[in-house]
Amino acid sequence: MNITLAPTSIAPTAANPAAAKAVLKNEKAARDFEALLLTPVLDALQKTFASDSEDSKTPGTSDYRQMGSQGLAQAIAARGGIGIAQLVLRHLQPPKVSGGG
């Protein structure tokens, strides 16, 4: 199931490929930013539930745990995340100006 991010004010159409490219670039940046924020949260959560065994003393364990947390954060953000990407995209939209004069 794919969840799309909030609609942008510039409709990405074939008639406006530059706008479509900018929208896709902004969406990717917003998802990457959300994943960046989620990674330490997920890593701390995983450390909380990890047992203190011999496996945790093996060299490279923390690196693999960090990579797993990054992968999970990117997957969560790619499927809609927790709403941070939508807030970033909303902030990137140009302000709406009323046409009343």
N, C-alpha and C positions, 0 to 999 in steps of 0.2 A: 504494500500500500504506500503510495507516494502522496505526501501532503505538500501542496504548493504554498509558497510564502504569500504574504499579503500583496494584493495587486498594486502596481505602481501607477503613477499618473501619466507616464509616457507609454502608450500602447506599443508593444514590440510587434511591428508588422514588417512584411517584406518590402513595403514602400519606404520604411525607415530603418535600414539595417544598422546604422550607427546607434540608434536609440535601443534597438534590441540587444546589441552587443553590450552597451552600457548597463542595461538592466540586468543581464546575465552576470556581468562582472560585479555589480553591486550585490546581487543575491549570493554569489559565491563568497565575496568578502564578508558579508554579514554572517553566513553559515560558519566560515572559518573563525571569525571572531567569537561566535558563540561556543564553538568547540574549544577554542583557546581558554575561555572562561570556565567551561565545564571540566576540563582535564584535571586541574588540581583538586576540585571538589570530589570527583570520582576516585582519584588516587588516594585522597585522605580517607574516603569511605572504605576503600578496599583495604587500606592499612588497618583500619579499625577492626575489621572482621578477620584479618589474617592471623593465623596461629603462629606462635613463636616456636617453629620447628627447625630442624636441621636444614630444611630446604630454604628457609629465609636467610641462612648464612652462606649459601652458595654464591660465588661471585657472579654478578650479572643479574641476580634475581630482581633487584630494584629497577634495573633498566627494562627488563621484560614486563614488569608490572606497569611501569610508566608507559611503555608502548601499547600495552593492552588498554590502559585508561585513555590514551589518545585515540586509539581506534574506536573505542566505545563512544567517546565524546563526539567524534566526527560522524559516526553513524546516527547518533541521537540528533545532532544538529541538522544532518542531511534530511531527516524525516520530520522536520518541524521544530525539533528542540523544545525548549521551555519558554519560547517567546522572545528571547533576546534579539534574534535575527530580525524578527518582524518589527521590533522597536527601532532597530538601527535603520532598516529600510524606510520606515515611516519618517524618520528624521532626515533621511537623504532626499526625500521627495521635495520638489520645489513648492514653496508656499502657494496656496490657492488664493487668487485675487478675485474679489467680486467685481462683476462687470457693471455694477450700478453707478450712475454718474450723476 
